[in-house]
């Protein structure tokens, strides 16, 4: 059973958060999982374009081939740009959030039966347990998802504090902390 109120002190290290956010190449606009194929195709067409232009310059004929390859290259470049645009926006948002967090000297989590509070220096943000729609717990971090996402890397707290936070969240999600939020999910990996 969990205590009625507990405080966990966090040590903020930007690199711990970056390891979680950008794990497995997530956010990489060249070789990330979502864009790798499009970038490779773009490179192939860029190489073909350069080769065809050089060949046409040296032979002074077959200018239709580089023109066609150029328009195909433009189409793939546009598609690639559309694919990386959300990644760049997400990356910018993560960077801005980490910049804000790094300005605070003290980081604490306050757990109560009704809510979780994040205390940054003197600024306190409280979220009721009923607001969370999903919790993800793995060996690297704990994420609580509502309209905003609270992310707590394992490296930012002691092993004992991480275990306590894990059990506290498990208790809240498994004991039906919110009867009106029946769609709340708990994901453990």
C-alpha positions as CSV (number, residue, x, y, z in Angstrom):
1,X,0.0,0.0,0.0
2,X,1.2,3.5,-0.7
3,X,1.6,6.4,1.7
4,X,-1.1,9.1,1.6
5,X,1.5,11.7,0.5
6,X,5.1,11.2,-0.7
7,X,7.7,13.5,-2.2
8,X,10.4,12.3,-4.6
9,X,13.3,14.6,-5.4
10,X,14.6,14.5,-8.9
11,X,18.0,15.4,-10.2
12,X,17.5,17.0,-13.6
13,X,20.1,16.0,-16.3
14,X,19.1,17.0,-19.8
15,X,21.0,14.1,-21.3
16,X,18.8,11.6,-19.3
17,X,15.7,13.1,-21.0
18,X,17.3,13.2,-24.4
19,X,18.2,9.5,-24.1
20,X,14.5,8.7,-23.6
21,X,13.1,11.1,-26.2
22,X,15.5,10.3,-28.9
23,X,15.9,6.5,-28.2
24,X,16.4,4.3,-31.3
25,X,17.0,7.2,-33.6
26,X,13.6,8.8,-33.0
27,X,13.7,12.4,-34.2
28,X,16.5,11.6,-36.7
29,X,15.4,13.3,-39.9
30,X,17.8,11.3,-42.1
31,X,18.0,7.7,-40.8
32,X,15.0,7.6,-38.3
33,X,12.6,4.7,-38.7
34,X,9.9,6.7,-40.3
35,X,12.0,8.5,-42.9
36,X,14.8,6.2,-43.7
37,X,13.3,4.8,-46.9
38,X,12.3,8.2,-48.2
39,X,15.7,9.6,-47.6
40,X,17.4,6.6,-49.3
41,X,15.2,7.0,-52.4
42,X,15.9,10.8,-52.4
43,X,19.7,10.0,-52.3
44,X,19.3,7.5,-55.2
45,X,17.5,10.1,-57.4
46,X,20.0,12.8,-56.4
47,X,22.8,10.5,-57.5
48,X,21.0,9.6,-60.7
49,X,20.4,13.3,-61.4
50,X,24.1,14.2,-60.9
51,X,25.2,11.3,-63.1
52,X,22.7,12.1,-65.9
53,X,23.7,15.8,-65.9
54,X,27.4,15.0,-66.1
55,X,26.7,12.5,-68.9
56,X,24.6,14.9,-70.8
57,X,27.2,17.6,-70.4
58,X,30.0,15.3,-71.7
59,X,28.0,13.9,-74.6
60,X,26.0,17.1,-75.3
61,X,22.7,15.2,-75.9
62,X,20.0,13.3,-74.0
63,X,18.9,16.4,-72.0
64,X,15.4,14.9,-71.6
65,X,16.7,12.3,-69.1
66,X,18.1,14.8,-66.5
67,X,15.0,16.9,-66.9
68,X,12.7,13.9,-66.1
69,X,14.9,12.8,-63.2
70,X,14.9,16.4,-61.9
71,X,11.1,16.5,-61.7
72,X,11.0,13.0,-60.1
73,X,13.6,14.2,-57.6
74,X,11.5,17.3,-56.8
75,X,8.5,15.2,-56.2
76,X,10.3,12.9,-53.8
77,X,12.0,16.0,-52.1
78,X,8.5,17.5,-51.5
79,X,7.2,14.2,-50.1
80,X,10.3,13.9,-47.9
81,X,9.9,17.4,-46.6
82,X,6.3,16.7,-45.7
83,X,7.4,13.6,-43.8
84,X,10.1,15.3,-41.8
85,X,8.0,18.4,-41.0
86,X,6.1,16.9,-38.0
87,X,9.4,15.4,-36.7
88,X,11.1,18.8,-36.8
89,X,8.1,20.4,-35.0
90,X,8.1,17.6,-32.3
91,X,11.9,18.0,-31.9
92,X,11.5,21.7,-31.5
93,X,8.8,21.3,-28.9
94,X,10.9,18.8,-26.9
95,X,13.9,21.1,-27.0
96,X,11.9,24.1,-25.8
97,X,10.4,22.0,-23.0
98,X,13.9,20.8,-21.9
99,X,15.2,24.4,-22.1
100,X,12.4,25.4,-19.7
101,X,13.1,22.5,-17.3
102,X,16.8,23.2,-17.2
103,X,16.2,26.7,-15.9
104,X,14.8,25.3,-12.6
105,X,17.2,24.4,-9.8
106,X,14.8,22.1,-7.8
107,X,12.6,19.3,-9.2
108,X,10.2,17.3,-7.1
109,X,7.3,15.0,-7.5
110,X,4.6,15.1,-4.9
111,X,2.2,12.1,-4.8
112,X,-1.1,12.1,-3.1
113,X,-4.1,9.9,-3.3
114,X,-6.0,12.4,-5.6
115,X,-3.2,13.9,-7.6
116,X,0.4,14.1,-8.7
117,X,2.2,17.5,-8.5
118,X,5.4,18.6,-10.2
119,X,7.2,21.2,-8.1
120,X,9.8,23.2,-10.0
121,X,11.5,25.6,-7.6
122,X,8.4,27.4,-6.2
123,X,6.1,26.7,-9.2
124,X,3.7,23.8,-8.6
125,X,1.7,22.1,-11.3
126,X,-1.0,19.6,-10.1
127,X,-2.8,17.0,-12.2
128,X,-5.5,14.8,-10.8
129,X,-5.1,11.1,-11.4
130,X,-8.5,11.1,-13.2
131,X,-7.0,13.2,-16.0
132,X,-4.5,10.6,-17.1
133,X,-5.6,8.4,-20.0
134,X,-2.4,6.3,-20.2
135,X,0.6,5.3,-18.2
136,X,3.7,3.7,-19.7
137,X,6.3,2.1,-17.5
138,X,9.5,0.6,-18.8
139,X,13.1,0.1,-17.8
140,X,14.1,3.6,-18.9
141,X,11.3,5.9,-17.8
142,X,7.7,6.4,-16.6
143,X,5.3,8.4,-18.8
144,X,1.9,9.7,-17.7
145,X,-0.3,10.9,-20.5
146,X,-3.2,13.3,-20.3
147,X,-3.5,16.6,-22.2
148,X,0.2,16.9,-21.4
149,X,2.8,14.2,-20.9
150,X,4.8,13.8,-17.7
151,X,8.0,12.0,-18.3
152,X,10.3,10.8,-15.5
153,X,13.6,9.1,-16.6
154,X,14.8,6.4,-14.3
155,X,18.2,8.0,-14.1
156,X,16.7,11.2,-12.6
157,X,15.9,9.5,-9.3
158,X,17.2,6.9,-7.0
159,X,16.4,3.2,-7.7
160,X,14.2,3.1,-4.5
161,X,12.3,6.2,-5.6
162,X,11.8,4.8,-9.1
163,X,10.4,1.6,-7.7
164,X,8.1,3.5,-5.3
165,X,6.8,5.7,-8.1
166,X,6.2,2.6,-10.3
167,X,4.2,0.9,-7.5
168,X,2.3,4.0,-6.8
169,X,1.2,4.4,-10.4
170,X,0.4,0.7,-10.7
171,X,-1.8,1.0,-7.6
172,X,-3.6,4.0,-9.1
173,X,-4.3,2.4,-12.4
174,X,-5.1,-1.1,-11.2
175,X,-7.3,-0.2,-8.3
176,X,-9.6,1.9,-10.4
177,X,-8.6,5.3,-9.2
178,X,-11.2,6.8,-11.5
179,X,-14.5,5.0,-12.2
180,X,-15.4,7.6,-14.9
181,X,-12.1,7.1,-16.8
182,X,-12.7,3.5,-17.8
183,X,-10.5,3.9,-20.9
184,X,-7.3,4.6,-19.0
185,X,-4.5,2.3,-20.2
186,X,-1.5,0.9,-18.3
187,X,1.4,-0.3,-20.5
188,X,4.3,-2.0,-18.9
189,X,7.3,-3.2,-20.9
